[in-house]
Every structure is written in structure tokens, then in C-alpha cells.
Amino acid sequence: MQDVNKLKAYHQLMKYKKIFICLPFLTMFLGMTILEILNLPIYILYIIFAIQGYLSLFILLSKNICPWCGLPFFIFGKHFFYGNGFKFIFQKKCINCQKPDI
């Protein structure tokens, strides 16, 4: 029963990662369309994109807890900062305990 709860937490963590990777790009495309319709300068979009990316990063990192070992799941490991952007996007296992074994 405990493993089922841990797998649910893992799937929720993967869902958060997908949302916070895709959401800034969706906001950027929607913002470009609105700015073009309203004839507003493009730097407004940069400000909105930076604020939204900054906030989504903090929200994702607050959820960055491995259900199995309790340590950070994604980019912060035993040696503090570990990995790059591509590894973060395609990562499916914890960098500390290497679980889940799916």
C-alpha cells in the first residue's frame, strides 16, 4: 500500500514538471498574440515571461521531493547542483536513490 502512495506522488511530481515546462511557452505564444492585436511593445512580454518563469521555478522546486528517499528529486542532489537542462527535461529517476525501478 505504501508503494502505491509513493507511485502516486511520483506521477504527481512528473505532472508538475510537465506543467511548469510547458506553461511558460504557452504564455509566451498567447502573450505575443495579444500584444500584436493591441499594438503594444514587445518588452512587456519579456517582463511577463520572466516573472512567470521565476515563479514557476520556485513552485516546482518546492514540490521537488522524492517520495522514496525524501531528498530533492530533480536537479539538486548530494553534491548540490547537478545536471543540465536536457537531463532535467528527460529525467525519470531520482538522482539520489535512482528510484522508481519502472
Stockholm file with secondary structure:
# STOCKHOLM 1.0

chainA/1-102         MQDVNKLKAYHQLMKYKKIFICLPFLTMFLGMTILEILNLPIYILYIIFAIQGYLSLFILLSKNICPWCGLPFFIFGKHFFYGNGFKFIFQKKCINCQKPDI
#=GR chainA/1-102 SS CHHHHHHHHHHHHHHHHHHHHHHHHHHHHHHHHHHHHHTCCTHHHHHHHHHHHHHHHHHHHHTCCCTTTSSCSSSEETTEECCCHHHHHHCCSCTTTCCCCC
#=GC SS_cons         CHHHHHHHHHHHHHHHHHHHHHHHHHHHHHHHHHHHHHTCCTHHHHHHHHHHHHHHHHHHHHTCCCTTTSSCSSSEETTEECCCHHHHHHCCSCTTTCCCCC
//
